[in-house]
Structures are given as structure tokens and as C-alpha cells.
Amino acid sequence: MLIFDETERRWADEVFQKIEKKMEATVQRSAGMIPYRTENGRFENMAEKNICWWTNGFWEGLLWLLYDRTNKGLYRTAAEEGERMLDGAFAQYPRLHHDVGFLWQLSAGLNYKITGNEQSRLRALYAAVLLMSRFNLAGGYIRAWNDYPDEDTSGWAIIDTMMNLSILYWAAKEMGDARFARVARAHADKTMRHHMRPDGSAKHIVIYDPETGEELGEDGGQGYCRGSSWSRGQAWALYGFLISYKHTRQEEYLDTSKRAANYFISNVWQDWLPRCDFRSPKEPVIYDASAGAIAACGLLELAEELPQEEGTVYQKAALCLLKEMERHFCRWDQETDGILYFGSVNYKEKEGRNRYLVYSDFFFTQAVLAVLGSKLEIW
Ligand code: GLY
């Protein structure tokens, strides 16, 4: 169990009150929307733009976090509305991708865990089946994306998928069917061998031969370049392997998560404000707050799994990240949407840099609630 002192708890309580105030105003003006990122202070609505978009579960997830803490009906109603809208994505099966985990674990999955809604349980199970169907038996990995118009991506696996495995572990327990967990472990094992570098950094994209599973190369993906170190990918590795450890108790996953955590900390400790890529040029400064928020969640759960003397290092690092990001990145006015500024979609996409992103807000809120002792099992 994590132990926080009085000052830390008071800090988290004050921040949560600010989150809640801002979110209440945001939810009231966001009816019928599934927010993604802001444009002139207002969230873009992906329910209209692209119902299959990978971030479409984070809004509902954030609302369930708030509902779980406050019991306020407005959050539940909006989360249920978002979940119903997401059925439109099931209807477009050929466009779905490995992020079906994010889409339905945080919407339907959390609904089921919190309210016991049977329809939500089914939605989360459908999503788990969809994810399992992306497993390439010959290659031993879960395929990430569908083909681009001019590129065959059937051999592409990405570090982000480690987070989506959570819905497979859940389905294995829920159905009493070990096949789901076997696929998750096979993918995690392969990712551990091919994506993780000896220093704890992670490749974003590994390209395999889809017929044999042989590694053909890597791609820098959303980071600066091939061989660089996209910080959100580092955070996905840190947290994703920890999740696999929590579900399987396989020590190698814990060690891998620790290596990724040590690497992450050694790249942010100077000011605790994560750059978008840890191996990009120093200028221009491009932050990615989402990486910091994801890493903070992972570090807190990692701390919980370790003996206290060791765990304290990770717990303190998480608090440094949260406090510094709150001080420098959070905007608490009621007029604009979004909590945590300075998220970046992608190093290379100029207009996607230094923005509010719904997943930054989700993970930041999750971490603040963890400091407040939330027992909700999200992943
Ligand atoms: N899973 C996609 C991303 O992290 O941007």
C-alpha cells in the first residue's frame, strides 16, 4: 500500500478539487461529444470526426474516475452517452485497430466495474475478442494498425500495445478462458525481446516479417527519428510491463518495467517536465505532458509492487512529475477545456505539439486519485 504524508495528500486533494471544478464546466458544454484535443480552447468532437479514433475511450474513462470519486450523476450520464456513441465504432470493424483496448476498457470496462452494467460487460468482451483476433500466430505479435493507403503494415508492432493487453487479462478472468491471457503474454514476451533496448529505452515501432516473426527493422514512429526515444512510448513501456506483471506475476515483466522507469527518471529529473523525445535536439523544446502523466501512474503502481525502501524512489519520482507538471502545465480557468497543457501528439506533427489532450487529463487525474488512495482497478 502506498503511504503519503499529510502535505502530499492535502496537495492532491486541492488539485482534485480544481480538476473537478474545471471538469464540471467542461462536461456541461460537451453534451454529445467525445473530446480529443483542443482547438481555440474547445475540445474537438471525435464522435463527429472519427468514431474509431484511438483516444475515444479516455473521455468516458475520465468521467468514470470522477463519478467513482464524487458520485455525481452528470459524470455518469455523460460517460454512458459516450459509451453508446462508441457502438458506432463496432459497426466499422474493418477500421478498428489494436487500441480497442483503450476504447472499451475505459468506457464499457469501467462502467461494468463500477455499476455492474451487463451490456457494458459484453461490449468490453467484444473488444477483447477483436484485440485477440489481431494476433499473428506465425509472427507471435499483435498487429497494431491496418494498412496505410500506400504501405503494408501487417508486420508492424508498437510499444503502445502493451497497455491494451490489460483488456485481455481482464477477459481471461471474466470468462475463465486462459486463451486471452496466453495471447497477451506471447505479445508481451516478444515485445520485451524486440522493443526494449538494454538501457531501458523502447523502440516505438518494430517491423516483423509477418510470415516468420523475424525482426526486419525499427521505425522512430511518433518520436524524433529511428533510434530515438519517444517519451510517451517510454511511459507505455514502463506502465505496460508493470500491468503484465500485475496480472501474471512474471518477474521479467517487473524488471523490464523497472528498467524503463529508471530510464524515464534519468531523462526527466532535472526539471520533471518531460520532453516529447528524450533523444531529440535540445531546441526547440517540445514537451509531452501526457508522457509524464502516464509515467506517474505507472511509477505509483510500480512503487506498490516493491519493498518500501525501493518503492519510495519511484513514488517520490511520480510526485515530482505531478507537482511540477501541475505548477507549469495545468490551466484552471473555467472558460477553456482541458486540464493539462503541453501534450504532444507526435514529435513530427507541428500542429499537434504542446496541446491539451484528453488522455493527458485522464492519466493526470488517475494519478492524483491514486495519491488520494483510490482503490478503483482501472488496468
Ligand atoms: N497509442 C498512440 C499514442 O500514444 O499516440
Boltz pocket constraint, residues with backbone or C-beta under 6 A from the ligand:
constraints:
  - pocket:
      binder: B
      contacts: [[A, 54], [A, 160], [A, 222], [A, 232], [A, 345]]
      max_distance: 6.0
